[in-house]
Amino acid sequence: MLINILKINITNELDVVLAYKRAKQLSDKLGITIGNQTKFATAVSEICRNMVEHVGNGNIQFNLVEINGVKFIEAIVSDRGRGLGNIDYLLNRNIGASNTKGTGLIHSRKLVDYFNVVSEFEKGTKVILRQRLPHHAPIVTKTIADTWMMEFDMDSVSPYAEIKRQNMQLLEVLEQLRDRNEVAEQQLQEISRLNEKLQQTNNDIQGLLREREEQNLKLQHINEELDTFAHTVSHDLRAPLQNIEGLARALEDCVYAGKTEEAKEFFPMLHQQTARMDKFIMSILSYSISGRQNIVKSEIEVRQLVSGITELLSIPEHITVILPATPLILETETILLHQVFSNLIGNAIKYHDLIVNATIEVAYELKGDWLYFSLQDNGPGIAAELQNEIFNMYYTGGARNSGTGLGLSIAKKIVSGKGGKIWVESEGRGARFVFTWPAAEIKAEQV
């Protein structure tokens, strides 16, 4: 919507006063508050006066516009001067003293809801000012606008009287501001007094909060440790239990079939599985009772550790686990390293899709202060968008009967607790899990 209302040629100070007067009258008829009427009219007169001072003449066009459902009264001040080559500087500089030359643009922009300057070299300058109309503003047609113009034509303008009236309005506004400042100063003093009392109270509360926060952190740490232990037991004891279940079924079949000699062959395997479970459970109980920071370190050869894990997991015949080429002895928390390798190898077995020539290769490399352990398989691989999610607790990828989704999250927690990192690398087929372990735990004679 665009309705042209009035156009005034601006050539002298009297025209500037007339522009102020018409801006005020139009704002009043459109239901704008007195304060905003004064702001809009003042901004208009500032730009018009600026044009007279620097260019000499031009014009102002008053319009009614609607933009995105919002109605405005618009004043466009145009001239045919040489143009402005430094608009951004003029609008954003620090004006300093109030009488600095060219401050009209800056002051006017602060008074209206919309302000824009368009200028081209040797083609003049156009300043657009808009003031938002209230919701109860009257509907204006071209006929109504023409009627207003007739009323304006009958209203003569006395420059002296108009300027005097403007000054009186400014004095009234200043007096209101002075009264408001006094009230604000009293309120600030009261707020300052209350703030001092509040600060004193806050200091006392902060001491209590710090003490409570310390206790909460300790409690949170304990709860996290207990949570990890519970998940570890439920997750990692399933494999040996399943092995025992399988041996028990086989033993049961032999007994019912009367194959006594064949049944005897299963007893050593049952004893071996139960012994390994007992040792594993006792290690976890020791871990949970003493606390992670108090676990006694022991010597462990990595190849032996991984080999023991493969026996515990009962790896299928079609899967080959390749151990590191060279031995590596660490003095570390064996149960923690056991947990990491057990979860990684267990996952590699669980998700491997080859029925022949399936491999899982364990290797390590020393880099600076860290050992880089890797576990490479030739399985189906892991999609890039899942390579971070798989370390989240309970993540199973949506597959049924794929486990509790805790193995990798437990491994990540253990590695993070040692100050290391764990991640997966996979592009297409195959996945390579890598985790870091402190090199300081390598036995000194090996280094």
Buried (B, 14 or more C-beta within 10 A) or exposed (E): EEBEBBEBEBBEBEBBBBBBBBBBBBBEBBEBEEEBBBBBBBBBBBBBBBBBEBBEBBBBBBBBBEEEEEBBBBBBBBBBBBBBEEBEEBEEEEBEEEEEEBBBBBBBBEBBBBBEBBBEEEEBBBBBBBBBBEEEBEEBEEEBBEEBEEEBEEEEBEBEEBBEBBEEBEEEBEEEEEEEEEEEEEEEEEEEEEEEEEEEEEEEEEEEEEEEEEEEEEEEEEEEBEEBBEBBBEBBBBBBEEBBEBBEEBBEEBEEEEEEEBBEEBEEBBEBBBEBBEEBBEBBEEBBEEEBEEBEEEEBBBBEBBBBBBEBBBBEEEBEBEBBEEEBBBBBBBBBBBBBBBBBBBBBBBBBEBEEEBBBBBBBEEEEEBBBBBBBBBBBBBEEEEBEEBBEBEBBEEEEEEBBBBBBBBBBBBBEBBEBEBBBBBEEEBBBBBBBBBBEBBEEEEE
